[in-house]
Amino acid sequence: MAGEYIPISSWAEDDKPREKMLANGVATLSTNELLAILLRSGSGGESALDLARRMLADCNNDLNTLARLSVTDFMNRYRGVGMAKAASIIAAVEIGRRRALAAAREEPVLTTSRDLYDYLQPLIGDLDHEEFWVVTLSSACRIKSCERLFSGGMENTIIDIRMVFRKVLEAKACSIVIAHNHPSGNNRPSPQDIALTKKIQEAGRLLDIILLDHIIVCPDRYYSFADNGML
């Protein structure tokens, strides 16, 4: 019968996500299939793979959008998704974020604002709150350190300039990039962003430390103070 629900357990071995992964390697699986493995089972006439497809379709097949969903979001939106399934998805997303953070610490050379965005987006681009980070660089534009200094929002958090430059001096950096994220997706700088940038730039001049850029990171776009003549 057309449209009849067939559970994954009844599929051919080559069509089952877990068996396919074991036989052919994880790289052969689609994103839908990877998500189905995390879900383990479907509900209400949907297989795990059907449910995974629907979840991703609801997010426009954008993993960054999926990554911003909370346990409550998953439980409220999808019948049969309880705390265990929702927690599994969120834990997998967090493992991916931490892997990106570990890779980011391998000291790549950053020479353009796009390099900076690509480096920072996996770290802070999908957060639901603002964080302020400082990237210190060598004379060859190789990363010496990358640290989160403040969390909670630029407007609601007092940025301690002394702490910023204490970290910079400890790293013996020649130049720095500052960055923060806008969870709203609006990449335009606020008056507070502009004032803070000028304050850090002026403090850096006194210490012969160059502020190369201030990057505002959003899920799918960014703003570079340097590119826009703001430094």
URLINMO-V382978 format. One record per backbone hydrogen bond with DSSP energy under -0.5 kcal/mol. CO is the residue of the C=O (numbers start at 1). NH is the residue of the N-H. E is the energy in kcal/mol with one decimal. If there is no record, write none. Layout:
co->(CO;CO)
nh->(NH;NH)
e->(E;E)
This chain:
co->(1;5;7;8;12;12;13;16;17;18;19;20;21;25;26;30;31;32;33;34;35;36;39;43;46;47;48;49;50;51;52;53;54;55;56;57;59;61;62;63;64;65;66;70;71;72;73;74;77;78;80;82;83;84;85;86;87;88;89;90;91;92;93;94;95;96;97;98;99;100;101;102;103;104;108;108;109;112;113;114;115;116;117;118;120;120;120;121;124;130;130;131;132;132;133;134;134;135;136;136;137;137;138;141;142;145;147;147;150;153;157;158;159;160;161;162;163;164;165;166;167;168;169;174;175;176;176;177;178;179;180;181;182;185;190;191;192;193;194;195;196;197;198;199;200;201;202;203;204;204;205;210;210;213;214;214;215;215;216;217;221;223;223;224;225;226)
nh->(4;7;10;11;15;16;16;20;21;22;23;24;25;28;29;34;35;36;37;38;39;40;41;46;43;51;52;53;54;55;56;57;58;59;61;60;62;63;66;67;68;68;69;74;75;76;77;78;79;81;82;86;87;88;89;90;91;92;93;94;95;96;97;98;99;100;101;102;103;104;105;105;106;107;110;143;111;116;117;118;119;120;121;122;123;124;125;125;127;152;153;181;149;150;179;136;147;177;144;145;174;175;141;110;138;136;134;149;132;157;159;160;161;164;165;166;167;168;169;170;171;173;172;210;137;212;213;135;215;133;217;183;185;187;194;195;196;197;198;199;200;201;202;203;204;205;206;207;207;209;208;176;212;178;216;225;180;217;223;182;218;216;225;228;230;229)
e->(-1.8;-0.5;-2.0;-1.8;-2.0;-0.7;-1.1;-3.0;-2.3;-2.3;-2.2;-2.8;-2.3;-1.4;-1.5;-2.1;-2.4;-2.1;-1.7;-1.4;-2.0;-2.4;-1.6;-1.1;-0.6;-2.5;-2.4;-2.4;-2.2;-2.5;-2.4;-2.4;-2.4;-0.9;-3.9;-1.8;-1.5;-0.6;-1.9;-2.4;-0.6;-1.0;-1.6;-2.2;-2.4;-2.6;-2.1;-1.8;-0.5;-1.9;-0.9;-2.4;-2.7;-1.9;-2.0;-2.3;-2.6;-2.1;-2.2;-2.2;-2.2;-2.0;-2.1;-2.5;-2.2;-2.1;-2.0;-2.4;-2.3;-2.1;-0.8;-0.6;-1.6;-0.6;-0.5;-1.8;-0.5;-1.9;-2.5;-2.8;-1.8;-2.4;-3.1;-0.5;-1.1;-2.1;-0.5;-2.4;-1.1;-3.3;-0.6;-1.0;-2.8;-1.6;-2.3;-0.5;-2.2;-2.5;-2.9;-1.2;-2.1;-1.4;-1.9;-2.4;-2.4;-2.3;-2.4;-0.6;-3.0;-1.5;-0.7;-0.7;-0.9;-1.8;-2.2;-1.8;-1.9;-1.5;-2.6;-2.1;-1.6;-1.7;-0.9;-1.6;-2.8;-2.8;-0.8;-3.3;-2.3;-3.3;-2.6;-0.5;-2.0;-0.7;-2.1;-2.5;-2.4;-2.1;-2.1;-2.0;-2.6;-2.5;-2.4;-2.1;-2.3;-1.7;-1.2;-0.8;-0.7;-3.0;-1.0;-2.8;-0.9;-2.1;-0.5;-2.1;-1.9;-0.7;-1.7;-2.2;-2.2;-2.5;-0.6;-1.4;-3.3;-1.6)
